[in-house]
């Protein structure tokens, strides 16, 4: 095993990833398995979880457990944690990746139900999961929690206000959890910029008359595999002295 392989080694660790069946979550799940981890793929659609888990097992030889759950529903999260610990006996890394940002035309179109749904999935669910898993990690003497945020929390546009507010709360929660669970457990924010996942299809990029990412230093959106290096850094012992931090992977948002 080479130096870099040892640094990012996740052999026999267990990584639980919400929103793990597609987009950035799927990339991180495959990456963790390729570095030796067993993974729990949690998402709302059972068939997507099962399909992703089968592909991971076939391509990496690691165990992958699919689990259907709505992260925005508090009462479902105890079952997810119980199932993960029953199957693997531990969780070494929790990645709170599930999220959504519904489109709306004007602010008065945002109903209370929509607002609550956005906060439940992007903020309340990660809090509950972090509390449930984090306490077990502290008892085990080690662990890493990664909250996947967005640069929208720093530079919110008028069309993502509930989402931006929830992600800003997630940023703040990260620092608080790092203090609450330290020194045994590290908690960090992985702050993503624009990535070309299936969600980006709603951006109508083909109709743009100029580069919509021209304001970024790299002047382009990210490709999903480009999230992997940062995720593996935070999940592995390579980041053993990193906690309460925000790691931006955003192409250079000004």
C-alpha positions as YAML, in Angstrom:
chain: A
units: angstrom
residues:
- id: 1
  name: UNK
  ca: [0.00, 0.00, 0.00]
- id: 2
  name: UNK
  ca: [1.41, 3.35, -1.04]
- id: 3
  name: UNK
  ca: [1.62, 6.42, 1.17]
- id: 4
  name: UNK
  ca: [-1.52, 8.06, -0.23]
- id: 5
  name: UNK
  ca: [-3.41, 4.76, -0.02]
- id: 6
  name: UNK
  ca: [-2.57, 4.48, 3.66]
- id: 7
  name: UNK
  ca: [-3.51, 8.09, 4.33]
- id: 8
  name: UNK
  ca: [-6.99, 7.72, 2.85]
- id: 9
  name: UNK
  ca: [-7.53, 4.08, 3.82]
- id: 10
  name: UNK
  ca: [-11.06, 3.21, 4.99]
- id: 11
  name: UNK
  ca: [-10.59, -0.55, 5.16]
- id: 12
  name: UNK
  ca: [-13.26, -2.23, 7.31]
- id: 13
  name: UNK
  ca: [-14.85, 1.06, 8.27]
- id: 14
  name: UNK
  ca: [-18.57, 1.73, 7.87]
- id: 15
  name: UNK
  ca: [-19.82, 4.85, 6.12]
- id: 16
  name: UNK
  ca: [-23.50, 5.86, 6.28]
- id: 17
  name: UNK
  ca: [-24.54, 8.23, 3.51]
- id: 18
  name: UNK
  ca: [-27.94, 9.86, 3.19]
- id: 19
  name: UNK
  ca: [-29.02, 10.74, -0.31]
- id: 20
  name: UNK
  ca: [-26.53, 8.06, -1.29]
- id: 21
  name: UNK
  ca: [-28.28, 6.62, -4.33]
- id: 22
  name: UNK
  ca: [-27.63, 9.46, -6.79]
- id: 23
  name: UNK
  ca: [-25.62, 12.57, -7.48]
- id: 24
  name: UNK
  ca: [-22.82, 13.52, -5.11]
- id: 25
  name: UNK
  ca: [-23.96, 10.98, -2.53]
- id: 26
  name: UNK
  ca: [-23.57, 8.15, -5.00]
- id: 27
  name: UNK
  ca: [-20.07, 9.32, -5.92]
- id: 28
  name: UNK
  ca: [-19.06, 9.47, -2.27]
- id: 29
  name: UNK
  ca: [-20.52, 6.02, -1.59]
- id: 30
  name: UNK
  ca: [-18.55, 4.42, -4.42]
- id: 31
  name: UNK
  ca: [-15.39, 6.26, -3.36]
- id: 32
  name: UNK
  ca: [-15.70, 5.09, 0.25]
- id: 33
  name: UNK
  ca: [-16.18, 1.49, -0.89]
- id: 34
  name: UNK
  ca: [-13.23, 1.69, -3.25]
- id: 35
  name: UNK
  ca: [-11.12, 2.77, -0.26]
- id: 36
  name: UNK
  ca: [-12.21, -0.31, 1.68]
- id: 37
  name: UNK
  ca: [-15.36, 0.77, 3.54]
- id: 38
  name: UNK
  ca: [-18.70, -0.96, 3.84]
- id: 39
  name: UNK
  ca: [-21.50, 1.50, 3.14]
- id: 40
  name: UNK
  ca: [-25.10, 2.19, 4.08]
- id: 41
  name: UNK
  ca: [-27.05, 3.75, 1.21]
- id: 42
  name: UNK
  ca: [-30.01, 5.68, 2.61]
- id: 43
  name: UNK
  ca: [-32.56, 7.41, 0.41]
- id: 44
  name: UNK
  ca: [-36.29, 7.88, -0.07]
- id: 45
  name: UNK
  ca: [-36.61, 5.50, -3.03]
- id: 46
  name: UNK
  ca: [-35.99, 1.88, -2.12]
- id: 47
  name: UNK
  ca: [-35.34, 0.70, -5.67]
- id: 48
  name: UNK
  ca: [-32.61, 3.30, -6.17]
- id: 49
  name: UNK
  ca: [-30.93, 2.30, -2.91]
- id: 50
  name: UNK
  ca: [-31.02, -1.37, -3.85]
- id: 51
  name: UNK
  ca: [-29.68, -0.74, -7.35]
- id: 52
  name: UNK
  ca: [-26.80, 1.41, -6.09]
- id: 53
  name: UNK
  ca: [-25.93, -1.06, -3.33]
- id: 54
  name: UNK
  ca: [-25.79, -3.94, -5.82]
- id: 55
  name: UNK
  ca: [-23.54, -1.97, -8.15]
- id: 56
  name: UNK
  ca: [-21.19, -1.04, -5.31]
- id: 57
  name: UNK
  ca: [-20.90, -4.63, -4.14]
- id: 58
  name: UNK
  ca: [-20.32, -5.90, -7.69]
- id: 59
  name: UNK
  ca: [-17.66, -3.28, -8.51]
- id: 60
  name: UNK
  ca: [-15.81, -3.04, -5.19]
- id: 61
  name: UNK
  ca: [-16.38, -6.29, -3.32]
- id: 62
  name: UNK
  ca: [-17.48, -4.38, -0.21]
- id: 63
  name: UNK
  ca: [-20.82, -4.77, 1.56]
- id: 64
  name: UNK
  ca: [-23.47, -2.18, 0.79]
- id: 65
  name: UNK
  ca: [-26.72, -1.99, 2.72]
- id: 66
  name: UNK
  ca: [-29.71, -0.22, 1.13]
- id: 67
  name: UNK
  ca: [-32.19, 1.47, 3.43]
- id: 68
  name: UNK
  ca: [-35.32, 3.41, 2.50]
- id: 69
  name: UNK
  ca: [-35.83, 6.48, 4.68]
- id: 70
  name: UNK
  ca: [-37.08, 10.06, 4.49]
- id: 71
  name: UNK
  ca: [-34.41, 12.04, 6.31]
- id: 72
  name: UNK
  ca: [-36.82, 14.91, 6.83]
- id: 73
  name: UNK
  ca: [-39.04, 12.75, 9.02]
- id: 74
  name: UNK
  ca: [-37.64, 12.65, 12.55]
- id: 75
  name: UNK
  ca: [-39.41, 9.44, 13.57]
- id: 76
  name: UNK
  ca: [-37.82, 7.39, 10.75]
- id: 77
  name: UNK
  ca: [-34.21, 8.10, 11.70]
- id: 78
  name: UNK
  ca: [-34.03, 5.88, 14.79]
- id: 79
  name: UNK
  ca: [-34.83, 2.91, 12.54]
- id: 80
  name: UNK
  ca: [-32.06, 3.81, 10.09]
- id: 81
  name: UNK
  ca: [-29.46, 4.02, 12.85]
- id: 82
  name: UNK
  ca: [-30.66, 0.82, 14.52]
- id: 83
  name: UNK
  ca: [-30.53, -1.07, 11.21]
- id: 84
  name: UNK
  ca: [-27.01, 0.17, 10.40]
- id: 85
  name: UNK
  ca: [-25.66, -0.86, 13.81]
- id: 86
  name: UNK
  ca: [-27.48, -4.19, 13.69]
- id: 87
  name: UNK
  ca: [-25.91, -5.00, 10.32]
- id: 88
  name: UNK
  ca: [-22.38, -3.67, 10.87]
- id: 89
  name: UNK
  ca: [-22.05, -3.06, 14.60]
- id: 90
  name: UNK
  ca: [-20.74, 0.47, 14.10]
- id: 91
  name: UNK
  ca: [-20.72, 3.61, 11.98]
- id: 92
  name: UNK
  ca: [-17.33, 5.25, 11.51]
- id: 93
  name: UNK
  ca: [-18.42, 8.07, 9.21]
- id: 94
  name: UNK
  ca: [-21.82, 9.72, 8.82]
- id: 95
  name: UNK
  ca: [-22.32, 11.84, 5.71]
- id: 96
  name: UNK
  ca: [-25.42, 14.04, 5.92]
- id: 97
  name: UNK
  ca: [-25.83, 14.55, 2.20]
- id: 98
  name: UNK
  ca: [-29.59, 14.39, 1.53]
- id: 99
  name: UNK
  ca: [-31.06, 17.74, 0.57]
- id: 100
  name: UNK
  ca: [-33.45, 19.60, -1.71]
- id: 101
  name: UNK
  ca: [-34.13, 23.12, -2.93]
- id: 102
  name: UNK
  ca: [-37.55, 23.37, -4.62]
- id: 103
  name: UNK
  ca: [-38.01, 26.01, -7.29]
- id: 104
  name: UNK
  ca: [-40.51, 28.85, -6.88]
- id: 105
  name: UNK
  ca: [-41.40, 31.94, -8.92]
- id: 106
  name: UNK
  ca: [-41.89, 34.42, -6.10]
- id: 107
  name: UNK
  ca: [-41.55, 34.36, -2.32]
- id: 108
  name: UNK
  ca: [-45.30, 34.35, -1.71]
- id: 109
  name: UNK
  ca: [-45.43, 31.03, -3.58]
- id: 110
  name: UNK
  ca: [-43.44, 29.46, -0.73]
- id: 111
  name: UNK
  ca: [-46.04, 27.76, 1.44]
- id: 112
  name: UNK
  ca: [-45.51, 26.90, 5.07]
- id: 113
  name: UNK
  ca: [-45.53, 23.24, 4.09]
- id: 114
  name: UNK
  ca: [-42.76, 23.75, 1.52]
- id: 115
  name: UNK
  ca: [-40.70, 25.87, 3.92]
- id: 116
  name: UNK
  ca: [-40.98, 23.26, 6.66]
- id: 117
  name: UNK
  ca: [-40.13, 20.43, 4.26]
- id: 118
  name: UNK
  ca: [-36.94, 22.19, 3.15]
- id: 119
  name: UNK
  ca: [-35.80, 22.82, 6.72]
- id: 120
  name: UNK
  ca: [-36.76, 19.32, 7.85]
- id: 121
  name: UNK
  ca: [-34.64, 17.62, 5.19]
- id: 122
  name: UNK
  ca: [-31.68, 20.00, 5.10]
- id: 123
  name: UNK
  ca: [-31.35, 20.85, 8.79]
- id: 124
  name: UNK
  ca: [-33.58, 18.99, 11.23]
- id: 125
  name: UNK
  ca: [-32.83, 15.53, 9.83]
- id: 126
  name: UNK
  ca: [-29.05, 16.01, 9.92]
- id: 127
  name: UNK
  ca: [-29.31, 17.24, 13.51]
- id: 128
  name: UNK
  ca: [-31.23, 14.18, 14.62]
- id: 129
  name: UNK
  ca: [-28.99, 11.74, 12.75]
- id: 130
  name: UNK
  ca: [-25.86, 13.43, 14.08]
- id: 131
  name: UNK
  ca: [-27.23, 13.22, 17.63]
- id: 132
  name: UNK
  ca: [-28.10, 9.54, 17.31]
- id: 133
  name: UNK
  ca: [-24.88, 8.45, 15.60]
- id: 134
  name: UNK
  ca: [-22.59, 10.97, 17.28]
- id: 135
  name: UNK
  ca: [-23.35, 9.74, 20.78]
- id: 136
  name: UNK
  ca: [-22.55, 6.18, 19.72]
- id: 137
  name: UNK
  ca: [-19.35, 7.38, 18.11]
- id: 138
  name: UNK
  ca: [-18.32, 9.11, 21.32]
- id: 139
  name: UNK
  ca: [-18.95, 5.89, 23.24]
- id: 140
  name: UNK
  ca: [-16.81, 4.02, 20.69]
- id: 141
  name: UNK
  ca: [-14.04, 6.61, 21.02]
- id: 142
  name: UNK
  ca: [-13.86, 7.77, 17.40]
- id: 143
  name: UNK
  ca: [-15.81, 8.89, 14.35]
- id: 144
  name: UNK
  ca: [-16.31, 11.52, 11.68]
- id: 145
  name: UNK
  ca: [-19.47, 13.39, 10.71]
- id: 146
  name: UNK
  ca: [-19.61, 15.28, 7.41]
- id: 147
  name: UNK
  ca: [-22.41, 17.77, 6.77]
- id: 148
  name: UNK
  ca: [-22.80, 18.52, 3.08]
- id: 149
  name: UNK
  ca: [-23.70, 22.19, 2.72]
- id: 150
  name: UNK
  ca: [-23.85, 24.63, -0.17]
- id: 151
  name: UNK
  ca: [-22.19, 27.88, -1.16]
- id: 152
  name: UNK
  ca: [-25.76, 29.13, -1.39]
- id: 153
  name: UNK
  ca: [-25.55, 29.43, 2.39]
- id: 154
  name: UNK
  ca: [-22.92, 32.15, 1.89]
- id: 155
  name: UNK
  ca: [-24.15, 33.79, -1.32]
- id: 156
  name: UNK
  ca: [-27.91, 33.14, -1.41]
- id: 157
  name: UNK
  ca: [-29.95, 34.18, -4.39]
- id: 158
  name: UNK
  ca: [-33.59, 35.13, -4.13]
- id: 159
  name: UNK
  ca: [-34.69, 31.79, -5.53]
- id: 160
  name: UNK
  ca: [-33.17, 29.58, -2.81]
- id: 161
  name: UNK
  ca: [-33.90, 31.44, 0.42]
- id: 162
  name: UNK
  ca: [-35.39, 28.58, 2.51]
- id: 163
  name: UNK
  ca: [-32.65, 26.23, 1.29]
- id: 164
  name: UNK
  ca: [-29.90, 28.79, 1.94]
- id: 165
  name: UNK
  ca: [-31.22, 29.44, 5.44]
- id: 166
  name: UNK
  ca: [-31.27, 25.72, 6.21]
- id: 167
  name: UNK
  ca: [-27.72, 25.24, 4.94]
- id: 168
  name: UNK
  ca: [-26.50, 28.26, 6.90]
- id: 169
  name: UNK
  ca: [-28.00, 26.58, 9.95]
- id: 170
  name: UNK
  ca: [-26.15, 23.40, 9.02]
- id: 171
  name: UNK
  ca: [-22.87, 25.33, 8.91]
- id: 172
  name: UNK
  ca: [-23.48, 26.66, 12.40]
- id: 173
  name: UNK
  ca: [-24.58, 23.27, 13.65]
- id: 174
  name: UNK
  ca: [-21.32, 21.74, 12.45]
- id: 175
  name: UNK
  ca: [-19.25, 23.89, 14.75]
- id: 176
  name: UNK
  ca: [-21.54, 23.22, 17.69]
- id: 177
  name: UNK
  ca: [-21.48, 19.47, 17.12]
- id: 178
  name: UNK
  ca: [-17.69, 19.52, 16.84]
- id: 179
  name: UNK
  ca: [-17.54, 21.01, 20.33]
- id: 180
  name: UNK
  ca: [-20.25, 18.72, 21.70]
- id: 181
  name: UNK
  ca: [-18.68, 15.50, 20.41]
- id: 182
  name: UNK
  ca: [-14.99, 16.40, 20.70]
- id: 183
  name: UNK
  ca: [-12.35, 15.23, 21.17]
- id: 184
  name: UNK
  ca: [-13.37, 11.74, 20.07]
- id: 185
  name: UNK
  ca: [-15.51, 12.70, 17.07]
- id: 186
  name: UNK
  ca: [-14.68, 15.18, 14.31]
- id: 187
  name: UNK
  ca: [-17.50, 17.13, 12.63]
- id: 188
  name: UNK
  ca: [-16.94, 19.15, 9.46]
- id: 189
  name: UNK
  ca: [-18.84, 20.87, 6.67]
- id: 190
  name: UNK
  ca: [-18.23, 19.90, 3.06]
- id: 191
  name: UNK
  ca: [-19.53, 22.96, 1.22]
- id: 192
  name: UNK
  ca: [-20.32, 22.22, -2.41]
- id: 193
  name: UNK
  ca: [-20.70, 24.71, -5.22]
- id: 194
  name: UNK
  ca: [-22.57, 24.02, -8.47]
- id: 195
  name: UNK
  ca: [-22.19, 20.44, -9.70]
- id: 196
  name: UNK
  ca: [-23.54, 18.84, -12.86]
- id: 197
  name: UNK
  ca: [-25.72, 16.20, -11.23]
- id: 198
  name: UNK
  ca: [-29.25, 15.25, -12.28]
- id: 199
  name: UNK
  ca: [-30.49, 18.27, -10.30]
- id: 200
  name: UNK
  ca: [-28.65, 20.59, -12.67]
- id: 201
  name: UNK
  ca: [-31.05, 19.61, -15.46]
- id: 202
  name: UNK
  ca: [-33.49, 22.13, -13.99]
- id: 203
  name: UNK
  ca: [-31.01, 24.94, -14.55]
- id: 204
  name: UNK
  ca: [-31.72, 25.10, -18.32]
- id: 205
  name: UNK
  ca: [-28.05, 25.48, -19.11]
- id: 206
  name: UNK
  ca: [-28.62, 24.79, -22.80]
- id: 207
  name: UNK
  ca: [-30.65, 27.99, -23.03]
- id: 208
  name: UNK
  ca: [-28.00, 30.20, -21.45]
- id: 209
  name: UNK
  ca: [-26.65, 32.93, -23.73]
- id: 210
  name: UNK
  ca: [-23.44, 33.29, -21.71]
- id: 211
  name: UNK
  ca: [-21.44, 31.15, -19.33]
- id: 212
  name: UNK
  ca: [-23.58, 30.91, -16.15]
- id: 213
  name: UNK
  ca: [-20.46, 29.96, -14.20]
- id: 214
  name: UNK
  ca: [-18.26, 32.78, -15.47]
- id: 215
  name: UNK
  ca: [-18.18, 34.36, -12.02]
- id: 216
  name: UNK
  ca: [-16.34, 31.34, -10.61]
- id: 217
  name: UNK
  ca: [-12.56, 31.26, -10.64]
- id: 218
  name: UNK
  ca: [-12.64, 28.00, -12.65]
- id: 219
  name: UNK
  ca: [-15.49, 29.34, -14.84]
- id: 220
  name: UNK
  ca: [-17.33, 26.02, -14.89]
- id: 221
  name: UNK
  ca: [-19.49, 23.77, -12.77]
- id: 222
  name: UNK
  ca: [-18.03, 20.71, -11.10]
- id: 223
  name: UNK
  ca: [-18.34, 17.14, -12.31]
- id: 224
  name: UNK
  ca: [-19.64, 14.75, -9.60]
- id: 225
  name: UNK
  ca: [-16.36, 12.78, -9.22]
- id: 226
  name: UNK
  ca: [-14.64, 16.05, -8.24]
- id: 227
  name: UNK
  ca: [-16.31, 15.93, -4.81]
- id: 228
  name: UNK
  ca: [-14.53, 12.69, -3.93]
- id: 229
  name: UNK
  ca: [-11.11, 13.98, -2.84]
- id: 230
  name: UNK
  ca: [-12.55, 16.34, -0.25]
- id: 231
  name: UNK
  ca: [-15.02, 13.74, 1.03]
- id: 232
  name: UNK
  ca: [-12.32, 11.11, 1.47]
- id: 233
  name: UNK
  ca: [-10.10, 13.63, 3.23]
- id: 234
  name: UNK
  ca: [-12.80, 14.38, 5.81]
- id: 235
  name: UNK
  ca: [-13.86, 10.74, 6.19]
- id: 236
  name: UNK
  ca: [-10.36, 9.35, 6.69]
- id: 237
  name: UNK
  ca: [-7.53, 9.87, 9.16]
- id: 238
  name: UNK
  ca: [-5.97, 12.27, 6.67]
- id: 239
  name: UNK
  ca: [-8.08, 14.93, 8.43]
- id: 240
  name: UNK
  ca: [-7.27, 13.80, 11.98]
- id: 241
  name: UNK
  ca: [-6.61, 17.40, 13.13]
- id: 242
  name: UNK
  ca: [-9.56, 18.94, 11.27]
- id: 243
  name: UNK
  ca: [-12.88, 19.59, 13.01]
- id: 244
  name: UNK
  ca: [-15.48, 22.33, 13.10]
- id: 245
  name: UNK
  ca: [-14.24, 23.46, 9.70]
- id: 246
  name: UNK
  ca: [-15.80, 24.35, 6.35]
- id: 247
  name: UNK
  ca: [-14.12, 22.83, 3.30]
- id: 248
  name: UNK
  ca: [-15.30, 24.56, 0.14]
- id: 249
  name: UNK
  ca: [-15.38, 22.63, -3.14]
- id: 250
  name: UNK
  ca: [-16.98, 25.28, -5.28]
- id: 251
  name: UNK
  ca: [-14.81, 26.21, -8.25]
- id: 252
  name: UNK
  ca: [-13.87, 29.50, -6.60]
- id: 253
  name: UNK
  ca: [-17.04, 31.33, -5.59]
- id: 254
  name: UNK
  ca: [-16.10, 35.01, -5.14]
...
